[in-house]
């Protein structure tokens, strides 16, 4: 089992919604959305590893 505290999925969804609103208002750099994508990808990989 990984030695970390994963970000809850609900929190990630909320962060995405907030960033989407900020991006639409021109208040955020699109690279932050990519960061969340990478966090999701890593989290999914950790979940897969935990199942194997």
Secondary structure, DSSP 8 states (H G I E B T S, - for coil): --SS----HHHHHHHHHHHHHHHHTT-S-THHHHHHHHHHHHHHHHHHHHH-
